[in-house]
Amino acid sequence: MAESDPWEYSLYIPNDPRAVTVCRRTLRLILTMHGLIRLVDTAELLATELVSNAVRHTKGPAALRVRWSAGVLRIGAWDASPEPPEPPGVLEQLADLERGRGLALVRACADLWGWQPLTRDGNRGKYVWCDLVAA
């Protein structure tokens, strides 16, 4: 499979803080196997923030979705809450806080990010995503 061929993985997780580590390690393995090791560190940071938000702020299951297409890695987290995410603050103003930096980090490190309401298998929720351009 060439690096340019598109692919996608989904990992469904329980509402459990340990699932964040499972997602991070799984993402590292996926990117390594696809020859995208140069994206691993930033991708792990972004996935950790998105998935930990999904686990921390909702009560239901969640999912990590990773998609590669046309030189862009999209990392997303689905959760069961239809409530929009809190808008990200300015990272520099949040530096000393223990919480609340997640989407500010995503906004600072990703090339693009966003969210959308999502219905899947009869479950309502949202999908928060970010893109990393490989170039």
VOPAGU-2260 file (C-alpha; in pm, 1 decimal, decimal comma):
REM VOPAGU-2260
SITE   aa  ch    i         X         Y         Z
SITE  MET   A    0       0,0       0,0       0,0
SITE  ALA   A    1     151,5     331,6    -104,2
SITE  GLU   A    2     162,5     625,4     136,8
SITE  SER   A    3     -73,7     807,9     -99,6
SITE  ASP   A    4    -347,4     541,2     -82,2
SITE  PRO   A    5    -636,9     651,8     141,7
SITE  TRP   A    6    -728,2     451,9     453,9
SITE  GLU   A    7    -940,3     484,6     765,0
SITE  TYR   A    8    -956,4     322,4    1110,1
SITE  SER   A    9   -1220,2     350,8    1383,9
SITE  LEU   A   10   -1167,5     242,6    1741,4
SITE  TYR   A   11   -1476,3     229,9    1963,5
SITE  ILE   A   12   -1398,2     284,1    2330,3
SITE  PRO   A   13   -1582,2     266,7    2663,1
SITE  ASN   A   14   -1619,8     571,1    2884,5
SITE  ASP   A   15   -1302,1     493,6    3078,1
SITE  PRO   A   16    -994,3     715,3    3122,1
SITE  ARG   A   17    -771,1     415,4    3038,7
SITE  ALA   A   18    -919,1     418,6    2687,7
SITE  VAL   A   19    -726,1     740,8    2615,9
SITE  THR   A   20    -395,0     552,3    2647,1
SITE  VAL   A   21    -529,8     266,5    2434,1
SITE  CYS   A   22    -620,4     520,9    2162,1
SITE  ARG   A   23    -282,4     692,8    2179,1
SITE  ARG   A   24     -88,3     366,4    2150,3
SITE  THR   A   25    -315,6     236,7    1873,7
SITE  LEU   A   26    -270,2     559,7    1678,0
SITE  ARG   A   27     109,8     533,7    1712,3
SITE  LEU   A   28      97,0     179,6    1574,5
SITE  ILE   A   29    -131,4     277,8    1283,5
SITE  LEU   A   30      89,6     569,6    1179,4
SITE  THR   A   31     409,8     366,9    1216,3
SITE  MET   A   32     270,2      83,0    1004,4
SITE  HIS   A   33     168,5     333,2     734,1
SITE  GLY   A   34     510,0     501,7     725,5
SITE  LEU   A   35     388,2     825,1     885,6
SITE  ILE   A   36     617,8     819,7    1189,2
SITE  ARG   A   37     696,8    1191,1    1139,8
SITE  LEU   A   38     335,9    1274,3    1234,6
SITE  VAL   A   39     321,1    1052,5    1544,6
SITE  ASP   A   40     411,3    1299,9    1820,0
SITE  THR   A   41     170,9    1573,6    1710,8
SITE  ALA   A   42    -101,6    1323,2    1618,3
SITE  GLU   A   43     -76,7    1156,9    1961,7
SITE  LEU   A   44    -111,7    1493,5    2136,0
SITE  LEU   A   45    -415,9    1585,6    1927,0
SITE  ALA   A   46    -584,5    1245,7    1965,0
SITE  THR   A   47    -522,5    1249,4    2340,8
SITE  GLU   A   48    -693,7    1587,6    2375,4
SITE  LEU   A   49    -991,8    1493,0    2157,8
SITE  VAL   A   50   -1049,2    1151,3    2315,3
SITE  SER   A   51    -994,4    1268,7    2673,0
SITE  ASN   A   52   -1254,2    1543,4    2616,0
SITE  ALA   A   53   -1498,1    1281,1    2486,6
SITE  VAL   A   54   -1439,4    1057,7    2789,8
SITE  ARG   A   55   -1427,7    1337,5    3048,8
SITE  HIS   A   56   -1730,3    1541,3    2936,0
SITE  THR   A   57   -1976,7    1267,9    2836,4
SITE  LYS   A   58   -2124,2     959,2    2997,8
SITE  GLY   A   59   -2151,9     726,4    2700,1
SITE  PRO   A   60   -1915,7     541,2    2471,5
SITE  ALA   A   61   -1684,0     721,3    2231,3
SITE  ALA   A   62   -1474,6     647,0    1925,3
SITE  LEU   A   63   -1145,2     753,9    1772,6
SITE  ARG   A   64   -1143,0     783,1    1395,3
SITE  VAL   A   65    -822,7     823,9    1194,8
SITE  ARG   A   66    -831,4     887,1     821,1
SITE  TRP   A   67    -552,1     944,8     568,9
SITE  SER   A   68    -638,2    1093,9     231,5
SITE  ALA   A   69    -455,3    1321,2     -13,5
SITE  GLY   A   70    -166,9    1396,2     223,9
SITE  VAL   A   71    -395,5    1493,2     514,9
SITE  LEU   A   72    -434,6    1301,1     839,9
SITE  ARG   A   73    -775,5    1360,1    1001,0
SITE  ILE   A   74    -809,0    1263,4    1365,0
SITE  GLY   A   75   -1153,5    1274,6    1517,4
SITE  ALA   A   76   -1339,3    1175,2    1829,9
SITE  TRP   A   77   -1707,2    1087,7    1836,5
SITE  ASP   A   78   -1898,3    1102,5    2164,1
SITE  ALA   A   79   -2258,6    1054,5    2267,6
SITE  SER   A   80   -2326,5    1414,4    2371,5
SITE  PRO   A   81   -2483,5    1643,1    2110,4
SITE  GLU   A   82   -2366,2    1949,7    2307,5
SITE  PRO   A   83   -2109,3    2157,5    2117,6
SITE  PRO   A   84   -1758,2    2165,9    2261,5
SITE  GLU   A   85   -1656,6    2470,4    2460,9
SITE  PRO   A   86   -1483,3    2719,2    2229,0
SITE  PRO   A   87   -1105,3    2703,9    2272,0
SITE  GLY   A   88    -940,3    2978,0    2470,4
SITE  VAL   A   89    -607,8    3138,7    2390,4
SITE  LEU   A   90    -335,7    2885,7    2473,2
SITE  GLU   A   91     -99,3    3140,3    2630,5
SITE  GLN   A   92    -372,1    3250,3    2873,6
SITE  LEU   A   93    -443,2    2888,4    2972,0
SITE  ALA   A   94     -81,9    2777,7    3025,6
SITE  ASP   A   95    -101,6    2754,7    3405,9
SITE  LEU   A   96    -439,1    2581,1    3420,3
SITE  GLU   A   97    -465,3    2207,3    3473,2
SITE  ARG   A   98    -783,8    2177,5    3266,9
SITE  GLY   A   99    -939,4    2359,3    2973,7
SITE  ARG   A  100    -637,9    2360,1    2742,8
SITE  GLY   A  101    -749,7    2073,7    2516,6
SITE  LEU   A  102    -911,5    2250,4    2223,3
SITE  ALA   A  103    -668,8    2543,0    2253,1
SITE  LEU   A  104    -386,8    2289,9    2201,9
SITE  VAL   A  105    -575,4    2134,5    1911,7
SITE  ARG   A  106    -625,7    2475,9    1752,1
SITE  ALA   A  107    -256,7    2563,3    1803,6
SITE  CYS   A  108    -112,9    2234,1    1671,3
SITE  ALA   A  109    -353,8    2128,9    1394,6
SITE  ASP   A  110    -379,8    2281,0    1048,6
SITE  LEU   A  111    -759,9    2286,0    1075,3
SITE  TRP   A  112   -1019,7    2173,3    1329,1
SITE  GLY   A  113   -1393,9    2172,4    1372,8
SITE  TRP   A  114   -1693,0    1981,1    1500,3
SITE  GLN   A  115   -2030,8    1867,8    1376,4
SITE  PRO   A  116   -2341,6    1703,8    1521,7
SITE  LEU   A  117   -2349,4    1336,2    1429,7
SITE  THR   A  118   -2599,8    1053,1    1443,9
SITE  ARG   A  119   -2467,2     698,6    1422,1
SITE  ASP   A  120   -2656,0     372,1    1477,1
SITE  GLY   A  121   -2945,9     563,9    1630,6
SITE  ASN   A  122   -2716,6     743,5    1876,4
SITE  ARG   A  123   -2694,0    1120,6    1871,6
SITE  GLY   A  124   -2368,2    1288,2    1948,1
SITE  LYS   A  125   -2092,6    1498,7    1797,7
SITE  TYR   A  126   -1772,8    1452,7    1604,3
SITE  VAL   A  127   -1476,7    1679,0    1688,4
SITE  TRP   A  128   -1194,2    1656,0    1436,4
SITE  CYS   A  129    -864,7    1808,1    1334,6
SITE  ASP   A  130    -637,3    1781,4    1030,6
SITE  LEU   A  131    -261,2    1747,4    1004,3
SITE  VAL   A  132    -117,8    1820,1     660,9
SITE  ALA   A  133     179,3    1592,6     600,0
SITE  ALA   A  134     376,1    1831,7     376,3
